[in-house]
Amino acid sequence: MPAEIRQYVRPHYVFVGHAAKRHGTKSSYLCQCVNGGVPRLSATIGSVTHMANRTHRYEAEVTWTGNTGSGTSGYRDYARDHDVTGVEASGKPTILGSADPAFRGDPQRWNPEELLVVSLSQCHMLWYLALCAKAGITVTAYSDRPDGVMSENAEGSGVFTEVTLRPRVTIAEPSRVGDATELHHEAHRMCFIANSVNFPVSAEPTVTASA
């Protein structure tokens, strides 16, 4: 590996959020590191000052567009297509939604399961970038390819059993690769979405620095 490039050996972290703990997940740690790694947690690196007891409301409009002429007269007689838009002329682009193709959805449109996985990735990334900025770590590139697993139950319902994040991060300071990797723990701890789900969220981060 060239001297100007340093890459942290990618660990595999299984994070256990507060919501998972409430639902009976047994863990006394913020995260558990598997595949032989040993996590090092830091309460001070990249800490962000925040105000307690604030509430935030989020709104959108979801409109079903799949009436093919006979409504829901039969399970096969309607499309699952719908539009997700902002409210009150927000100017946000429309998200074209549908169901998972396994449930007669349009594979060219986003389904709710994909959007849940995406929301975990987005939330983790945004917290991570903020924490790095606070810690004096310059992130120059960030990408992720998350995936989630949903298991169907006998009666047709289902539940997510896991989501895995695979963030690939490039930073400007080779000496901060270890610190930058640690901050994935804190990003998970702070993530609003991860704190709201009751299934494990894993991460396989790769942090690379170029001089």
N, C-alpha and C positions, 0 to 999 in steps of 0.2 A: 504494500500500500504506500503511495507517495507520502513524503513527509508532510506535505501541506494539507493532507486530508486525514482527519481522525474520525473514526466511527465507533460509537459505543456498541458493545456486543448486545444484541437485542434480547432483553429478558421477556418473560411473559408474566404479567401481573393480573391477578384476579381481584378486582376491587369489590368491596362489599359496602354498599351505600346504607344510609340511615334507614331508608324504607325497607330494604332487605332485612336489616336487623329487626325492625318492628314485626316483620312477617316470619320471624323464627330462624333466620340464618344465624348459625353459631360462629361468631368470630370476635376476637378481642382486639383485632387490628384493623386499621383503616384499609389495608390491602394485604393480600397474601401473595408471595412471590413463589411461583412454581418453576419447574425445569432447572432446579439447582441454584437459582439466584437468591440473593439475600437482600431484601429491600432496606434502604436507609431512609427513614422519614425525617423530615425537617419541618418544624413549626415556624421557622423564621424566614427561610428563603422565599422571597417573592410574596410575602404576606400583603394582603390588600385590606385597607381600612374600609369598613362598611357600616351602615346604620341598621340597627335592629328594628324589628316591628314595622317595617314598611311593607305595604302590599302593592301588587301590580296586577292590572287586569289586561287580558289579551283577548281580542275579538277578531272574528273572521266571519265570512258568509259562505256557506256550503249549499250549492244549488244542484239538485239532481237534474241531469239533462238526458236521461236515458229512456224516456217514455217513447216507445216506438209506435204508439198508436192505440194500444190496448192496456196501457198501464201495467200494473202487476197482476194481470189476470192469470198468469202462470209463471213458474220459476224460470222458464226459458223464454218468456215473452217480453222481457225488458232488458235494457242495457244497464250496466253498473256505472256508466259514465256520470261524472259530476264535475263542477267547477268550484274551486276554492278561490275566493276573492277577498280583498280588503273591504272594509265598511266605510261608508261616507266618502266615496271618491278618493280613496287613499292613494291611488295611482300605482299601487303594487301590481306586478304582472300576475295574471291568472295562472293558478296551478291546475293542470288538467289531471283529474283524479279518476280512478276506477277501482275495481276489486283486483285481488290477486288473480292471475289467469286461471289458477286452480279452482276458483270460484266464479268462473265465467266473466272475468274481467278482461280489460283491454291491456295487453302487454306493453303498448306504447304510452300508457299513462301511469302516473305514480299511484301506488296503492297505500293504504294507511299503515301497513306493516313496514313498508320501506321508509315512509316518512318518520315513523317512530325511531327506526335505526338511525336515520339521518339526523334527527333532533338530538340524539345522544352524542353523535359525532360533532355536530355544530357547537353544542354547549361546551363539550370538553375542549374543543379547539379555542373558542373565544376566551374561556377562563385561562387556558394555557398561555395564550398570547399576552393576556393582561399580566399574568404572574411573571412571565419572562421580562416584560417591559419594566415591571416594578423591581425585579432583581438585577436589572442592568445587563440582561442577556438579549442580544440582538438576533431575533429570528428573521431569516431572509426568505425562507420558503417553508410551507407546511401543506401536506396533503394526507388524506386518509382514505382507506378503503374498508369501511366497516361492513360487518354482516351480522345478521341475527337469526336465531333458530326459534320457530314457533311450533309447538306440538299440539295436534288436534286431540280432543277427547272423544270418547265413544259417542256421546250424544250430539257432537258437532261443534261444541264450543272449543276454545283453544287457549293456550297460554304461552307467552314467550318464556323460554328456558335459559337463554343466554344471548348476549350481544358481545361481539369482539371488535375492538377498535384497533386499527393498525396505522397509527400516525407516523409519518415520515417527515422529520424536521431537519432543516439546515440552519445552523447558527453561524455567526461571524467569528466567535472566539473559541479557538480550539481548547483553551484551558477550562472552559465552562461546560464541556460536554456532560460531565457527571452531574453537575448542578441542574443542567437543562433536563436531563433524564429524570431526576428526582421530582421535578416540578409536575410530572404527570400524576403523581400521587395527590398533590395538593389540588390540581385541576379537577380531579375526580371528586375530591372531598367537597369542593365548592360548587360543583355542577348542579344546577337546579333540577335538571331532568333526571340525572343519575340518582339524586336524592329522593326522587318521586317514584321510582320503579321498584318492583319486588323480586327482580331476578339479577343474577350476577352480570356485571359488566367487566369484561376482560380487556387488557391492552397489551399489544406487542409493539412498543415504540422503538423506533430507530432514530437516533440523533447523530447527525454528521456535521462536522465543522470544516470550513475551508479558510485558509489564511488569507 
